[in-house]
């Protein structure tokens, strides 16, 4: 059955899927520094913000340096904006860095430098959306909550419904499925990262990241291939409905903004600004360049000086 309105016969396999994924997770999970209880809740939140639209392998060195420099919210709250933007490096979407600092200031001032432990309070923090709030509740605090991201949506849709997930925001049906198949946590005491619901969230996400890829899933090594409706039915419409369309980068405003920020991050010691002539050498289309400089200024990522030079905010 391939309809998405109800597939109870297939959902009954959820327990078997959970068992297979848990075994695979404990044997094959990537050893990332914020996993397995080795990071504070704040460190988990930082990892989630950094990982948005960025590959985990790129995040690790930045996360390590960041947490060594600013180990808690109070430390980040007191940092200079220029240092925060520079430390963000090439993670992309640098506004996330400033939003993370805004979040740190609220946590430090309103919550005694400790992350709040409820979904609603996490969601109210600057820059924190449903996914990040849910991920922190699960991965940092061990609470039973359905975490829904692109990878999880793709895996659940394929395994249980036999179809590709749609793009855009998660639908009510996708969220309902995520809640329906989320395992119950046992009554016995165990480490928070070993709870059934936490292992489920992390293993499904991991499977989507490294095995059940959007265009080229590695079904031959998938731990739940024998239970997957999508594979059983011949992988119908494989890759047709990409949950994240491939984005062109060359020539975009994102590229130009990145060039300006990289020029500022890499200034020689003692220099704080990039002059106008140097800016114009970065990009031939000066109309696009000026538009991007203006947008960086509006986002609070740079400051424009009276002589048209730019610098990182102080």
Backbone as CSV, one residue per row, in Angstrom:
resi,resn,N_x,N_y,N_z,CA_x,CA_y,CA_z,C_x,C_y,C_z
1,UNK,0.854,-1.211,0.000,0.000,0.000,0.000,0.875,1.240,0.000
2,UNK,0.542,2.208,-0.868,1.368,3.406,-0.993,0.626,4.677,-0.646
3,UNK,-0.596,4.581,-0.109,-1.308,5.815,0.230,-0.743,6.383,1.507
4,UNK,-0.792,7.722,1.645,-0.211,8.405,2.802,-1.256,8.746,3.845
5,UNK,-2.525,8.380,3.594,-3.578,8.726,4.535,-3.697,7.719,5.672
6,UNK,-3.153,6.522,5.475,-3.224,5.534,6.531,-2.572,4.265,6.052
7,UNK,-1.696,3.713,6.840,-0.957,2.534,6.436,-0.642,1.737,7.680
8,UNK,-1.701,1.394,8.418,-1.518,0.819,9.739,-0.768,-0.495,9.705
9,UNK,-0.959,-1.286,8.641,-0.266,-2.565,8.572,1.241,-2.368,8.560
10,UNK,1.681,-1.307,7.860,3.105,-1.051,7.788,3.615,-0.398,9.072
11,UNK,2.787,0.461,9.693,3.212,1.124,10.918,3.448,0.102,12.022
12,UNK,2.791,-1.049,11.930,3.000,-2.076,12.928,4.447,-2.568,12.950
13,UNK,5.195,-2.315,11.873,6.597,-2.696,11.826,7.491,-1.721,12.586
14,UNK,6.914,-0.683,13.168,7.725,0.357,13.800,8.643,-0.213,14.879
15,UNK,8.151,-1.162,15.662,8.982,-1.724,16.722,10.183,-2.472,16.151
16,UNK,9.949,-3.241,15.085,11.064,-3.961,14.453,12.066,-2.991,13.839
17,UNK,11.559,-1.929,13.227,12.449,-0.911,12.673,13.288,-0.274,13.778
18,UNK,12.654,0.027,14.912,13.368,0.652,16.026,14.475,-0.247,16.552
19,UNK,14.204,-1.531,16.660,15.222,-2.473,17.148,16.407,-2.530,16.193
20,UNK,16.114,-2.642,14.898,17.191,-2.725,13.906,18.016,-1.446,13.872
21,UNK,17.340,-0.300,13.957,18.066,0.964,13.922,18.907,1.162,15.176
22,UNK,18.399,0.747,16.329,19.168,0.896,17.570,20.448,0.068,17.504
23,UNK,20.352,-1.161,17.001,21.551,-1.996,16.863,22.553,-1.341,15.922
24,UNK,22.049,-0.818,14.813,22.933,-0.155,13.843,23.560,1.101,14.448
25,UNK,22.769,1.885,15.168,23.259,3.110,15.778,24.405,2.825,16.759
26,UNK,24.235,1.873,17.620,25.257,1.582,18.626,26.534,1.037,17.983
27,UNK,26.400,0.439,16.804,27.585,-0.114,16.131,28.235,0.868,15.161
28,UNK,27.448,1.802,14.615,27.940,2.573,13.465,27.814,4.081,13.579
29,UNK,27.268,4.605,14.660,27.075,6.059,14.751,28.397,6.796,14.669
30,UNK,28.395,7.901,13.960,29.601,8.737,13.893,29.921,9.312,15.271
31,UNK,31.191,9.327,15.599,31.629,9.756,16.931,31.824,11.271,16.938
32,UNK,30.711,11.988,16.963,30.763,13.446,16.968,30.895,13.945,18.404
33,UNK,31.624,15.041,18.621,31.992,15.435,19.994,30.831,15.859,20.875
34,UNK,29.680,16.175,20.293,28.544,16.600,21.110,27.574,15.447,21.385
35,UNK,27.937,14.238,20.974,27.076,13.085,21.186,27.465,12.304,22.444
36,UNK,26.589,11.399,22.843,26.839,10.432,23.911,27.127,11.099,25.253
37,UNK,26.433,12.210,25.509,26.513,12.844,26.820,27.788,13.596,27.112
38,UNK,28.596,13.863,26.079,29.883,14.522,26.318,29.811,16.036,26.246
39,UNK,28.672,16.577,25.842,28.519,18.028,25.726,27.442,18.510,26.685
40,UNK,27.567,19.749,27.106,26.515,20.374,27.914,25.295,20.626,27.036
41,UNK,24.139,20.872,27.634,22.977,21.250,26.816,23.267,22.448,25.909
42,UNK,24.021,23.432,26.423,24.380,24.567,25.575,25.223,24.112,24.393
43,UNK,26.160,23.204,24.619,26.982,22.686,23.529,26.158,21.958,22.489
44,UNK,25.132,21.229,22.929,24.236,20.555,21.992,23.494,21.585,21.152
45,UNK,22.995,22.640,21.780,22.293,23.682,21.024,23.216,24.322,19.991
46,UNK,24.446,24.620,20.382,25.400,25.215,19.436,25.611,24.281,18.247
47,UNK,25.750,22.988,18.499,25.962,22.035,17.408,24.768,22.016,16.461
48,UNK,23.566,22.119,17.006,22.377,22.093,16.162,22.279,23.351,15.307
49,UNK,22.591,24.498,15.873,22.549,25.741,15.098,23.610,25.713,13.996
50,UNK,24.806,25.252,14.322,25.869,25.183,13.317,25.553,24.200,12.203
51,UNK,24.825,23.137,12.522,24.586,22.056,11.560,23.451,22.356,10.597
52,UNK,22.718,23.436,10.806,21.627,23.768,9.900,22.167,24.086,8.517
53,UNK,21.781,23.290,7.529,22.199,23.468,6.134,23.714,23.386,5.967
54,UNK,24.379,22.679,6.876,25.831,22.526,6.816,26.183,21.084,7.166
55,UNK,27.094,20.464,6.408,27.478,19.090,6.660,28.174,18.957,8.010
56,UNK,27.867,17.856,8.710,28.432,17.616,10.030,29.962,17.628,10.010
57,UNK,30.542,17.051,8.954,32.002,16.969,8.895,32.644,18.350,8.876
58,UNK,31.950,19.339,8.331,32.464,20.702,8.326,32.281,21.375,9.678
59,UNK,31.268,20.943,10.412,30.935,21.603,11.673,31.932,21.274,12.776
60,UNK,32.420,20.032,12.825,33.202,19.561,13.970,34.362,20.494,14.360
61,UNK,35.263,20.872,13.452,36.370,21.730,13.884,35.914,23.100,14.372
62,UNK,34.883,23.653,13.729,34.367,24.947,14.184,33.738,24.813,15.570
63,UNK,32.983,23.745,15.790,32.344,23.543,17.090,33.401,23.389,18.182
64,UNK,34.425,22.603,17.912,35.484,22.409,18.912,36.139,23.734,19.296
65,UNK,36.511,24.530,18.288,37.160,25.820,18.563,36.206,26.763,19.286
66,UNK,34.950,26.775,18.848,33.940,27.671,19.421,33.727,27.365,20.901
67,UNK,33.541,26.093,21.211,33.253,25.703,22.593,34.474,25.876,23.502
68,UNK,35.657,25.748,22.945,36.853,26.013,23.743,36.955,27.502,24.077
69,UNK,36.551,28.330,23.141,36.634,29.777,23.340,35.472,30.304,24.162
70,UNK,34.264,29.812,23.869,33.046,30.273,24.564,32.275,29.050,25.060
71,UNK,32.646,28.490,26.193,32.071,27.214,26.641,30.628,27.294,27.115
72,UNK,30.133,28.494,27.388,28.750,28.607,27.846,28.117,29.869,27.288
73,UNK,26.853,30.044,27.588,26.112,31.177,27.037,26.690,32.506,27.502
74,UNK,27.073,32.588,28.770,27.593,33.851,29.296,28.874,34.268,28.584
75,UNK,29.728,33.302,28.282,30.973,33.624,27.586,30.692,34.184,26.200
76,UNK,29.763,33.566,25.479,29.429,34.050,24.135,28.711,35.390,24.211
77,UNK,27.874,35.564,25.210,27.123,36.814,25.341,28.047,38.010,25.452
78,UNK,29.188,37.842,26.083,30.112,38.952,26.288,31.142,39.132,25.205
79,UNK,31.092,38.312,24.150,32.104,38.387,23.089,31.831,39.548,22.147
80,UNK,32.884,40.039,21.514,32.740,41.072,20.494,32.099,40.476,19.244
81,UNK,31.206,41.231,18.614,30.549,40.736,17.413,31.550,40.351,16.332
82,UNK,32.607,41.148,16.199,33.604,40.859,15.170,34.254,39.507,15.404
83,UNK,34.505,39.163,16.678,35.095,37.861,16.991,34.118,36.730,16.679
84,UNK,32.838,36.951,16.966,31.823,35.931,16.715,31.698,35.657,15.219
85,UNK,31.648,36.708,14.413,31.523,36.546,12.962,32.767,35.883,12.382
86,UNK,33.928,36.268,12.891,35.166,35.667,12.399,35.233,34.187,12.751
87,UNK,34.844,33.840,13.972,34.900,32.443,14.406,33.911,31.570,13.643
88,UNK,32.837,32.158,13.126,31.858,31.395,12.352,32.473,30.873,11.060
89,UNK,33.509,31.567,10.570,34.264,31.107,9.415,33.411,30.860,8.190
90,UNK,33.594,29.687,7.585,32.909,29.333,6.344,31.729,28.392,6.567
91,UNK,31.115,28.480,7.727,29.949,27.637,7.987,28.736,28.050,7.159
92,UNK,28.750,29.279,6.654,27.635,29.747,5.840,26.508,30.342,6.667
93,UNK,25.693,31.159,6.011,24.564,31.824,6.669,25.001,32.461,7.989
94,UNK,25.914,33.452,7.920,26.530,33.982,9.147,25.584,34.713,10.078
95,UNK,24.391,35.046,9.607,23.426,35.648,10.534,23.121,34.713,11.700
96,UNK,23.301,33.403,11.448,23.085,32.442,12.528,24.009,32.727,13.712
97,UNK,25.216,33.209,13.423,26.172,33.487,14.500,25.660,34.594,15.410
98,UNK,25.131,35.650,14.813,24.630,36.761,15.620,23.355,36.377,16.360
99,UNK,22.502,35.570,15.716,21.299,35.100,16.406,21.671,34.194,17.574
100,UNK,22.710,33.391,17.397,23.162,32.532,18.487,23.676,33.374,19.643
101,UNK,24.347,34.477,19.337,24.807,35.361,20.407,23.617,36.034,21.108
102,UNK,22.606,36.423,20.335,21.386,36.976,20.958,20.757,35.945,21.893
103,UNK,20.709,34.703,21.447,20.178,33.621,22.275,21.004,33.487,23.548
104,UNK,22.324,33.552,23.416,23.207,33.419,24.574,22.945,34.515,25.605
105,UNK,22.684,35.720,25.130,22.430,36.828,26.058,21.152,36.591,26.861
106,UNK,20.127,36.058,26.204,18.874,35.777,26.915,19.089,34.651,27.919
107,UNK,19.780,33.599,27.504,20.030,32.474,28.411,20.843,32.934,29.613
108,UNK,21.868,33.754,29.361,22.727,34.215,30.461,21.979,35.138,31.413
109,UNK,21.152,36.020,30.868,20.504,37.027,31.716,19.201,36.553,32.341
110,UNK,18.433,35.738,31.598,17.094,35.366,32.063,17.023,33.979,32.693
111,UNK,18.012,33.133,32.410,17.929,31.745,32.881,19.179,31.310,33.658
112,UNK,19.905,32.274,34.197,21.047,31.924,35.028,22.115,31.133,34.311
113,UNK,22.277,31.367,33.008,23.297,30.715,32.198,23.028,29.223,31.993
114,UNK,21.785,28.792,32.199,21.396,27.403,31.962,20.247,27.381,30.958
115,UNK,20.309,26.494,29.976,19.223,26.407,29.010,17.917,26.041,29.703
116,UNK,16.821,26.685,29.335,15.526,26.259,29.881,15.222,24.831,29.434
117,UNK,14.444,24.115,30.234,14.228,22.693,29.998,12.838,22.370,29.452
118,UNK,12.132,23.377,28.944,10.832,23.108,28.330,10.866,23.528,26.866
119,UNK,10.063,22.833,26.065,9.993,23.123,24.633,9.569,24.559,24.389
120,UNK,8.539,25.013,25.070,8.002,26.357,24.825,9.029,27.439,25.141
121,UNK,9.773,27.281,26.238,10.783,28.279,26.591,11.958,28.250,25.622
122,UNK,12.337,27.068,25.161,13.396,26.984,24.153,12.946,27.649,22.860
123,UNK,11.700,27.396,22.464,11.182,27.954,21.216,11.119,29.474,21.267
124,UNK,10.999,30.040,22.463,10.920,31.497,22.606,12.281,32.167,22.533
125,UNK,13.360,31.402,22.553,14.699,31.994,22.479,14.969,32.525,21.075
126,UNK,15.766,33.598,20.954,16.081,34.150,19.628,16.718,33.105,18.717
127,UNK,16.185,33.001,17.507,16.786,32.140,16.500,16.499,30.663,16.649
128,UNK,15.667,30.268,17.616,15.398,28.853,17.855,14.017,28.498,17.319
129,UNK,13.970,27.548,16.386,12.713,27.106,15.810,12.306,25.749,16.343
130,UNK,11.263,25.194,15.730,10.708,23.923,16.204,11.749,22.814,16.194
131,UNK,12.479,22.684,15.079,13.440,21.580,15.007,14.492,21.675,16.109
132,UNK,15.112,22.850,16.263,16.185,22.989,17.248,15.662,22.784,18.663
133,UNK,14.493,23.346,18.976,13.915,23.155,20.304,13.658,21.678,20.578
134,UNK,13.117,20.979,19.596,12.838,19.549,19.764,14.132,18.751,19.899
135,UNK,15.134,19.087,19.077,16.403,18.371,19.130,17.082,18.542,20.484
136,UNK,17.059,19.740,21.030,17.663,19.980,22.342,16.901,19.219,23.427
137,UNK,15.582,19.237,23.351,14.787,18.494,24.327,15.144,17.010,24.309
138,UNK,15.337,16.451,23.121,15.658,15.039,22.995,17.126,14.759,23.289
139,UNK,18.038,15.407,22.551,19.454,15.045,22.609,20.154,15.559,23.860
140,UNK,19.726,16.716,24.375,20.392,17.286,25.552,19.727,16.861,26.855
141,UNK,18.375,16.770,26.846,17.658,16.502,28.090,17.022,15.115,28.141
142,UNK,17.056,14.379,27.032,16.533,13.018,27.041,15.031,12.922,27.122
143,UNK,14.329,13.983,26.746,12.872,13.964,26.805,12.293,13.258,25.572
144,UNK,11.151,12.629,25.752,10.500,11.941,24.637,9.720,12.963,23.810
145,UNK,10.229,13.273,22.635,9.605,14.242,21.737,9.998,13.888,20.316
146,UNK,9.079,14.022,19.389,9.380,13.730,17.986,10.219,14.863,17.398
147,UNK,11.374,14.516,16.856,12.233,15.477,16.168,12.006,15.295,14.670
148,UNK,11.739,16.383,13.971,11.403,16.304,12.549,12.313,17.227,11.758
149,UNK,13.192,16.623,10.959,14.001,17.407,10.022,13.910,16.753,8.650
150,UNK,14.646,17.275,7.688,14.571,16.774,6.317,14.926,15.301,6.241
151,UNK,15.999,14.888,6.907,16.421,13.495,6.846,15.386,12.564,7.472
152,UNK,14.867,12.953,8.627,13.872,12.117,9.305,12.607,11.994,8.467
153,UNK,12.162,13.090,7.879,10.970,13.040,7.029,11.176,12.066,5.875
154,UNK,12.338,12.121,5.250,12.595,11.251,4.098,12.600,9.778,4.521
155,UNK,13.282,9.473,5.617,13.368,8.079,6.055,11.996,7.534,6.441
156,UNK,11.256,8.280,7.256,9.959,7.790,7.707,8.992,7.611,6.542
157,UNK,9.013,8.549,5.610,8.117,8.457,4.465,8.445,7.240,3.614
158,UNK,9.728,6.993,3.401,10.112,5.846,2.582,9.846,4.522,3.296
159,UNK,10.300,4.418,4.531,10.216,3.144,5.242,8.768,2.733,5.500
160,UNK,7.944,3.664,5.972,6.593,3.313,6.413,5.511,3.538,5.369
161,UNK,5.703,4.524,4.475,4.652,4.850,3.504,5.012,4.465,2.075
162,UNK,6.293,4.281,1.802,6.700,3.863,0.473,6.700,4.960,-0.559
163,UNK,6.762,6.210,-0.125,6.757,7.338,-1.057,7.851,8.329,-0.661
164,UNK,8.179,9.221,-1.585,9.130,10.282,-1.299,8.421,11.394,-0.521
165,UNK,9.131,12.012,0.404,8.551,13.132,1.146,8.511,14.374,0.262
166,UNK,7.542,15.217,0.502,7.406,16.450,-0.261,8.375,17.499,0.247
167,UNK,8.666,18.497,-0.575,9.516,19.592,-0.140,8.753,20.559,0.757
168,UNK,9.441,21.634,1.129,8.805,22.644,1.961,8.758,22.251,3.416
169,UNK,7.910,22.929,4.159,7.790,22.660,5.589,7.136,21.306,5.824
170,UNK,7.416,20.731,6.976,6.819,19.447,7.328,5.301,19.579,7.397
171,UNK,4.603,18.633,6.812,3.141,18.659,6.801,2.603,18.101,8.113
172,UNK,1.342,18.407,8.431,0.731,17.799,9.625,0.774,16.275,9.595
173,UNK,0.614,15.680,8.406,0.658,14.224,8.295,2.050,13.685,8.626
174,UNK,3.088,14.385,8.181,4.457,13.955,8.483,4.746,14.061,9.974
175,UNK,4.273,15.115,10.597,4.481,15.267,12.041,3.691,14.197,12.813
176,UNK,2.492,13.892,12.335,1.696,12.860,12.996,2.378,11.499,12.890
177,UNK,2.955,11.194,11.721,3.681,9.935,11.546,4.879,9.876,12.486
178,UNK,5.620,10.980,12.595,6.789,11.009,13.477,6.385,10.743,14.924
179,UNK,5.272,11.299,15.341,4.801,11.047,16.710,4.313,9.609,16.875
180,UNK,3.670,9.080,15.833,3.083,7.746,15.918,4.152,6.659,16.068
181,UNK,5.268,6.798,15.386,6.285,5.738,15.403,7.354,5.974,16.469
182,UNK,7.293,7.086,17.196,8.290,7.376,18.234,8.176,6.348,19.358
183,UNK,9.247,5.624,19.678,9.160,4.596,20.721,8.877,5.189,22.097
184,UNK,8.237,4.382,22.930,8.060,4.744,24.327,9.380,4.518,25.063
185,UNK,9.657,5.347,26.047,10.847,5.151,26.870,10.510,4.214,28.025
186,UNK,11.403,3.283,28.310,11.185,2.335,29.384,11.215,3.006,30.748
187,UNK,10.723,2.303,31.739,10.678,2.850,33.097,12.018,2.714,33.807
188,UNK,12.865,1.813,33.320,14.157,1.624,33.979,15.048,2.822,33.743
189,UNK,15.875,3.115,34.728,16.773,4.257,34.630,17.918,3.941,33.662
190,UNK,18.236,4.884,32.820,19.387,4.745,31.930,19.868,6.135,31.578
191,UNK,21.046,6.195,31.009,21.585,7.489,30.601,20.651,8.118,29.572
192,UNK,20.523,9.432,29.626,19.528,10.097,28.781,19.741,9.815,27.299
193,UNK,21.009,9.667,26.870,21.254,9.454,25.454,21.026,7.999,25.045
194,UNK,20.742,7.117,26.007,20.419,5.726,25.711,18.915,5.451,25.737
195,UNK,18.103,6.461,26.040,16.657,6.261,26.065,16.155,5.940,24.662
196,UNK,15.137,5.112,24.597,14.667,4.599,23.305,14.292,5.710,22.332
197,UNK,13.596,6.732,22.828,13.159,7.803,21.933,14.340,8.625,21.420
198,UNK,15.353,8.802,22.258,16.532,9.565,21.849,17.325,8.787,20.806
199,UNK,17.548,7.501,21.056,18.247,6.660,20.085,17.490,6.636,18.768
200,UNK,16.163,6.573,18.834,15.346,6.582,17.617,15.567,7.872,16.833
201,UNK,15.418,9.013,17.480,15.573,10.290,16.780,16.948,10.399,16.132
202,UNK,17.979,10.040,16.884,19.337,10.187,16.358,19.629,9.167,15.262
203,UNK,19.139,7.942,15.419,19.437,6.910,14.424,18.699,7.148,13.118
204,UNK,17.445,7.601,13.192,16.701,7.894,11.959,17.360,9.060,11.222
205,UNK,17.765,10.077,11.971,18.438,11.220,11.365,19.769,10.801,10.741
206,UNK,20.516,9.974,11.455,21.812,9.498,10.958,21.626,8.663,9.698
207,UNK,20.605,7.800,9.697,20.350,6.971,8.525,20.072,7.845,7.309
208,UNK,19.276,8.900,7.493,18.973,9.794,6.384,20.176,10.568,5.895
209,UNK,21.127,10.820,6.798,22.306,11.604,6.436,23.334,10.786,5.669
210,UNK,23.519,9.509,6.038,24.645,8.766,5.456,24.248,7.510,4.684
211,UNK,22.984,7.071,4.773,22.562,5.866,4.050,21.374,6.156,3.145
212,UNK,20.296,6.658,3.733,19.056,6.882,2.976,19.076,8.271,2.346
213,UNK,20.052,8.499,1.473,20.239,9.811,0.844,19.109,10.105,-0.137
214,UNK,18.961,11.380,-0.472,17.838,11.804,-1.304,17.880,11.188,-2.700
215,UNK,19.015,11.249,-3.367,19.088,10.818,-4.755,19.677,9.423,-4.924
216,UNK,20.626,9.044,-4.059,21.315,7.764,-4.230,21.363,6.998,-2.913
217,UNK,20.231,6.498,-2.435,20.227,5.759,-1.172,21.028,4.466,-1.280
218,UNK,21.742,4.122,-0.209,22.563,2.915,-0.177,21.747,1.769,0.415
219,UNK,20.739,1.351,-0.324,19.808,0.351,0.193,20.502,-0.969,0.501
220,UNK,21.610,-1.257,-0.186,22.286,-2.532,0.014,22.941,-2.643,1.386
221,UNK,23.163,-1.517,2.055,23.765,-1.565,3.393,22.826,-1.025,4.458
222,UNK,21.581,-0.786,4.097,20.623,-0.201,5.041,20.171,-1.246,6.061
223,UNK,20.201,-0.913,7.341,19.811,-1.883,8.374,18.323,-2.203,8.407
224,UNK,17.498,-1.387,7.728,16.058,-1.662,7.715,15.557,-1.948,6.308
225,UNK,16.432,-2.368,5.417,16.021,-2.612,4.030,14.942,-3.675,3.936
226,UNK,14.996,-4.694,4.801,14.003,-5.772,4.737,12.629,-5.323,5.222
227,UNK,12.562,-4.154,5.869,11.308,-3.634,6.409,10.792,-2.415,5.650
228,UNK,11.513,-1.996,4.624,11.235,-0.725,3.944,10.218,-0.906,2.827
229,UNK,9.093,-0.196,2.930,8.043,-0.263,1.919,8.527,0.330,0.599
230,UNK,9.314,1.385,0.661,9.825,2.058,-0.535,10.682,1.094,-1.357
231,UNK,11.581,0.377,-0.701,12.429,-0.576,-1.411,11.613,-1.748,-1.912
232,UNK,10.685,-2.231,-1.102,9.838,-3.360,-1.504,9.063,-3.057,-2.781
233,UNK,8.633,-1.796,-2.921,7.808,-1.414,-4.069,8.621,-0.900,-5.248
234,UNK,9.933,-1.104,-5.215,10.772,-0.724,-6.347,11.225,0.713,-6.353
235,UNK,11.227,1.362,-5.184,11.689,2.755,-5.027,10.998,3.698,-6.021
236,UNK,9.674,3.779,-5.964,8.928,4.599,-6.935,9.246,6.083,-6.818
237,UNK,9.522,6.706,-7.967,9.775,8.154,-7.997,11.021,8.574,-7.263
238,UNK,12.034,7.717,-7.218,13.255,8.023,-6.470,13.838,9.372,-6.874
239,UNK,14.012,10.254,-5.904,14.670,11.529,-6.133,13.811,12.579,-6.813
240,UNK,12.574,12.243,-7.180,11.755,13.207,-7.918,11.325,14.371,-7.041
241,UNK,11.124,14.097,-5.765,10.639,15.150,-4.867,11.712,15.460,-3.845
242,UNK,12.696,16.171,-4.270,13.792,16.499,-3.362,13.267,17.406,-2.260
243,UNK,13.557,17.041,-0.996,13.093,17.860,0.113,13.900,19.139,0.240
244,UNK,15.081,19.184,-0.365,15.857,20.419,-0.383,16.424,20.607,-1.784
245,UNK,15.783,21.425,-2.615,16.278,21.619,-3.976,17.727,22.101,-3.978
246,UNK,18.485,21.590,-4.944,19.883,22.001,-5.053,19.964,23.491,-5.375
247,UNK,20.762,24.227,-4.632,20.834,25.664,-4.796,22.099,26.058,-5.564
248,UNK,21.921,26.923,-6.561,23.069,27.460,-7.283,23.794,28.457,-6.382
249,UNK,25.113,28.431,-6.404,25.896,29.328,-5.559,26.695,30.329,-6.383
250,UNK,27.287,29.867,-7.474,28.145,30.719,-8.280,27.370,31.928,-8.798
251,UNK,27.878,33.111,-8.512,27.282,34.338,-9.015,26.152,34.892,-8.180
252,UNK,25.802,34.219,-7.092,24.687,34.676,-6.266,25.134,35.729,-5.259
253,UNK,24.157,36.398,-4.668,24.466,37.340,-3.596,25.144,36.634,-2.417
254,UNK,24.782,35.377,-2.186,25.445,34.626,-1.111,26.945,34.545,-1.341
255,UNK,27.344,34.321,-2.592,28.770,34.247,-2.887,29.445,35.593,-2.639
256,UNK,28.808,36.660,-3.088,29.401,37.982,-2.936,29.503,38.359,-1.462
257,UNK,28.445,38.115,-0.702,28.482,38.395,0.734,29.607,37.613,1.410
258,UNK,29.774,36.368,0.994,30.841,35.562,1.567,32.216,36.107,1.246
259,UNK,32.400,36.617,0.030,33.692,37.198,-0.345,34.024,38.411,0.524
260,UNK,33.025,39.249,0.777,33.253,40.433,1.611,33.614,40.027,3.033
261,UNK,32.873,39.095,3.597,33.152,38.664,4.972,34.502,37.972,5.073
262,UNK,34.845,37.157,4.077,36.148,36.491,4.117,37.292,37.491,4.037
263,UNK,37.119,38.552,3.237,38.143,39.587,3.158,38.345,40.242,4.526
264,UNK,37.257,40.462,5.248,37.360,41.071,6.581,37.963,40.107,7.599
265,UNK,37.595,38.844,7.508,38.149,37.863,8.453,39.648,37.677,8.268
266,UNK,40.121,37.861,7.051,41.517,37.558,6.731,42.406,38.789,6.624
267,UNK,41.955,39.893,7.205,42.793,41.098,7.193,44.091,40.862,7.958
268,UNK,45.186,41.472,7.516,46.441,41.365,8.271,46.277,41.926,9.682
269,UNK,47.075,41.429,10.584,46.996,41.880,11.965,47.201,43.392,12.048
270,UNK,46.354,44.038,12.800,46.436,45.486,12.954,45.511,46.252,12.040
271,UNK,45.001,45.615,10.983,44.057,46.273,10.083,42.643,45.859,10.468
272,UNK,41.704,46.801,10.379,40.346,46.505,10.812,39.316,46.720,9.717
273,UNK,39.719,47.295,8.573,38.739,47.630,7.543,39.273,47.284,6.161
274,UNK,38.339,47.052,5.232,38.659,46.851,3.820,38.221,48.100,3.063
275,UNK,39.155,48.740,2.350,38.803,49.990,1.680,37.995,49.734,0.411
276,UNK,37.464,50.818,-0.148,36.559,50.713,-1.280,37.233,50.067,-2.487
277,UNK,38.463,50.454,-2.807,39.141,49.883,-3.979,39.329,48.378,-3.828
278,UNK,39.656,47.962,-2.617,39.834,46.523,-2.382,38.505,45.790,-2.511
279,UNK,37.435,46.417,-2.061,36.114,45.807,-2.207,35.758,45.629,-3.683
280,UNK,36.032,46.654,-4.484,35.674,46.584,-5.899,36.481,45.528,-6.629
281,UNK,37.656,45.183,-6.120,38.444,44.115,-6.744,37.872,42.728,-6.433
282,UNK,37.019,42.659,-5.436,36.442,41.362,-5.078,35.402,40.887,-6.074
283,UNK,34.706,41.851,-6.739,33.576,41.482,-7.599,33.402,42.536,-8.674
284,UNK,33.326,42.113,-9.925,33.276,43.062,-11.036,31.956,43.805,-11.140
285,UNK,30.874,43.161,-10.769,29.558,43.792,-10.847,29.378,44.651,-9.593
286,UNK,29.667,45.943,-9.712,29.664,46.809,-8.537,28.251,47.132,-8.051
287,UNK,27.259,47.005,-8.923,25.875,47.190,-8.478,25.479,46.049,-7.542
288,UNK,25.792,44.821,-7.956,25.521,43.677,-7.086,26.353,43.756,-5.809
289,UNK,27.605,44.174,-5.942,28.478,44.315,-4.779,27.882,45.290,-3.768
290,UNK,27.417,46.441,-4.236,26.842,47.433,-3.331,25.564,46.914,-2.675
291,UNK,24.782,46.167,-3.443,23.561,45.587,-2.862,23.913,44.618,-1.735
292,UNK,24.945,43.826,-1.944,25.343,42.845,-0.938,25.967,43.508,0.287
293,UNK,26.746,44.562,0.061,27.314,45.304,1.188,26.190,45.916,2.023
294,UNK,25.190,46.472,1.341,24.057,47.066,2.063,23.314,46.010,2.870
295,UNK,23.139,44.811,2.292,22.394,43.763,3.013,23.197,43.252,4.205
296,UNK,24.520,43.183,4.066,25.363,42.787,5.205,25.267,43.812,6.326
297,UNK,25.224,45.076,5.946,25.080,46.148,6.933,23.716,46.049,7.636
298,UNK,22.666,45.815,6.859,21.327,45.688,7.438,21.238,44.504,8.392
299,UNK,21.959,43.438,8.081,21.938,42.242,8.930,22.834,42.376,10.156
300,UNK,23.562,43.494,10.272,24.444,43.689,11.409,25.747,42.926,11.332
301,UNK,26.102,42.451,10.126,27.314,41.659,9.974,28.545,42.498,9.656
302,UNK,28.328,43.709,9.152,29.429,44.633,8.895,28.981,46.043,9.262
303,UNK,29.933,46.961,9.279,29.647,48.388,9.428,30.282,49.124,8.261
304,UNK,29.534,50.052,7.661,30.050,50.864,6.555,30.590,52.167,7.126
305,UNK,31.836,52.467,6.831,32.491,53.658,7.349,32.245,54.844,6.415
306,UNK,32.457,56.072,6.905,32.190,57.265,6.082,32.952,57.292,4.756
307,UNK,34.121,56.666,4.695,34.909,56.664,3.449,34.567,55.484,2.551
308,UNK,33.454,54.778,2.839,32.956,53.635,2.062,33.730,52.356,2.317
309,UNK,34.698,52.403,3.210,35.332,51.163,3.645,34.356,50.408,4.558
310,UNK,34.615,49.146,4.794,33.747,48.350,5.678,34.608,47.651,6.724
311,UNK,33.984,47.346,7.857,34.669,46.607,8.920,33.642,45.712,9.611
312,UNK,34.158,44.733,10.354,33.271,43.924,11.173,32.759,44.755,12.332
313,UNK,31.553,44.490,12.827,31.013,45.290,13.953,31.852,45.111,15.205
314,UNK,31.906,46.138,16.013,32.696,46.061,17.251,31.759,45.800,18.432
